[in-house]
């Protein structure tokens, strides 16, 4: 089968479009090297003072660790909920499947401010019962983030299940496998890539969430996006640009590793 190779004009256009899209990201790099205390382009001398401030200021490390903790917990919770729901819908095919899926996807289509206000009242009510889980607590933020990320994880897992041959499940059922055995030994191993992708996406969405976080936190649960927002609102700290460069580098490395792993994976016959 002949393979299509783009011509030189197509390659040039693709490179120009990629550069246009990457220009805002690339502009952050020189800004992070400015010696000024303000968010400006360097005029001559370059400095790493803002990268040092990320290490010397304990607030940045605390917010990073808190965002990691919240992201991991919310990712596990949202992936578990999405996997349970998706398996139930796919295996049992209830009568109102479309309505159930639409209900789960509501947080994806509802305006974020509506979800934020709803979660605010929920967590403040829970705070009246316990201070460990509620408003301005990391567990409360993790729960709120999982509510917002469950729809995305559900979509990814349902897509993976739609590509799975149902006859595999029917064969296991005909051989006497229980529902638990069918789910854990037959279905889940065949959609593990979709589950991992759903967990990764849930973590990324929790890591960058700011709209809902502003409503449900105050002074205790200061995540990294909230701290960056506070820096932009109060004094436009150039350390935010330095942190952005680090996050861009980490993202590029993760994508590069994923690309290498995908290419080395043997093709299915």
N, C-alpha and C positions, 0 to 999 in steps of 0.2 A: 504494500500500500504506500503510495507516494506521500511524503511528508511536506507540509507547506512551510516554506521559509519566507519570512517577511523581507521585503526589499529594503534598499538603503533609505528611501524616503520614509517608509514606515518606522524604521529604527530611529531616524533623526527626530521624527515627530514624537515618538515614545520617550526619547531622552529629554526633549524639551518639556513635555508635559510633566515628566517626573521631576525635573529641576524646578519647574514652576510650583509644584506641590510641596517640594522639600525646602524651598527658600525660607518660609517662616521658621522651620526647624533649624536650618543652618545659621540663620541670623542670631540665634540664641547663643551660639558658641563664642563669637567675639564679645558679646555683651557680658558673658560670664567671666571674661578675662579683664574687665575694666578695673583700673585701680580706684575709680571713683566710688563714693558711698551711695551714689544714685544709679538708677538703671539707665545707663547711657552706653553708647558705642565708645570703645577706647580710641583716644586721639593719637597715641604714640606708644607709650609704655604699657606693657601687659603685666598683669598681676594674678596670683593665685590666692589672694587674701579671702575671697568669697568661698573658695573650696575649703580653706582652713577653717572658716567660720562654721561650716557644716559639721566639722569634727569637734571644734572647741565649744560650740553652743550645745548644751545637753538637750535643748528642746527638740532639735531636729532628730537626734537619735531616738529620743523617747517617742516622738510621733511616728517615726518609721517603724519601730518595733510594735507600737500599738496598731498601726495600719496592717502590718503583717499578721498579727494575732487575729484581728477582726476579719481580715480577708480569708485566712485559712479556715476559721470557724464557720463563717458564713458560706464559704465555698463548699465545705463538707455538708453543712445542713441543707443548702439549696440543692446540691447534687443528689443527696439522699432522698429528699422530698420529690424532686423531679423524676428520679429513677423509679421510685415506688409508684408514683402516679402513672408514668408512661408504661411500665410493665403491666399494671392493672388494666389500663385501657387496651393495650395491644393483645394481652392474653385472653381477657374475658369479653372484650368487645361489647360493652354495655349499650343499652338502647339509645341513650342520650350522650353518645361519645362526643359529638360536635359541641353540644352545650357544655359539657364538662371541660373540654379543652379550651373553649372560649372563656369560661370562668377563670381557669388557671392563668390565661394570658391577659387578664384584665389589667394587672399592674403595668404591662408593657404599653397599653394604649391609653390608659388614664394619664392625664397631665401630672408630671412629677410633683407639682405643688399640692395637688389634691392628695396624693399618697403621703406626702410629707406631713400635711396637717393631720391626716387620719392617724398616722403613726405617732405623731406628737401627743395627741390626746390619749392614745392607747398606752404609751409608755409612761406618761404622767399619771395615769390611773394605776398602772402597775407599781409605780414608785410609792404609792400610798400603802401598799402591802409589804413591800420589801425594798431595801436600798441596794441590794446586790444585783437586781435585774430590773431595769426601768430606764427612766430619763437620765441622760448624761452618764451612762455606764457603758463599758465596752461590750458587755453581753447584750444590752439593749440595742446598741448600734449594729452588732453582728446580726441580731434577729431582724432588724429593719432592713439591712442590706440583703439578707436572704430572701425577704419578701419581694424585693425589687429584682433579684436575679433569678428566682425560680422560673419565671416564664422563658427566659433565654435558655436556661439549661434544659427545660422541657422540650423546647423546639428542637434543639440539637439531638437529644436522645430519641425523640419521635422520628426524626429524619433517619437516624441510624437503624431504628427498628423497621422503618418502612423498606429498607434495603435488605432486610433479613428474610430469607425464605421461610415462610410459615410452615412448610412441610417438615422442617427440622423439629419444631415444637410439637407438631402432630405425631411425628414418629416417636418422640420421647414420651408423649402422653399415651400412645398405643402400647408402649413397652412397660407401662405401669409406673412411670415416674410421677412423683407428687408435684404439686405446684411449686414448692420450695426447691426441689431438685431441678425442675425444668428451668426455673428462673436463675438459679445459681450455677448450674453445671452446663446448661445448654445456651440460654439466651445471653446472659451477661458476658460470658467469654467471647461471644461473637460480636458484641457491640462495645467492647472495652475502649476502643479508640474514641468512639462518640462520648463515652462517659468521661474519659480523661479530658477531652476537648471541652465538655460542658463544665467540668470543674475548673479548668484553666480560665475559661471565659468568665465564670462566676467570680473567681478571684480578681481578675483584672477589673471587672465592673465594680466590685467592692472597693478595690484599691483606689479608684479614681472618683468614687461617688462623693459629691459635695452638696448637691441640692437638698437631699433628705437629711444629710448629716448636720447641716446648719440649723435645721429645725429641732433636732433631737439631742443636741449637745450644747454644753455651755462652757464650763471651765475645766472639767475633769477629763473627758474623752476628747482630746485634741488630736485628730488624725492628721496625717500628712497633708492631704488636700485642704483641710480646714486651716492648718498652720500656714500653708502657702497663700490661701485666700486672705488670711489676716495680714500677712506681710504685704500683699499687694494693696490692701485697703488702707493700711496705716502709713507705711513709709516706703513702699516699693523697694524692698530689700533685694539687692542684686544676687544674694545667695540663692534666691529662687531660680535665677537663670543657671547658676552652677548646678543646682539640683536637677534642673530640667535636662541639662547636658548628660548628667550621669544616668538619668532614667532613659534617655534616648539611646545611649551606648548599651545599656543592659537590654533594652528591647531589641536592638539590632543583633546583639549576640544570641539572644534566645531564638530569634527568627532564623539566624544562620545555622544554629545547632539543629533546629527542627528541620530545616531544609536538607541538611546533611543526612539526618536520620531517615527522612522520607526517601531520599535517593538510594540509600543503602538497603532499604527494606526490599526483600525479594518480591517480584511481581507475582500476582495470583495467576495460576494457569487458566 
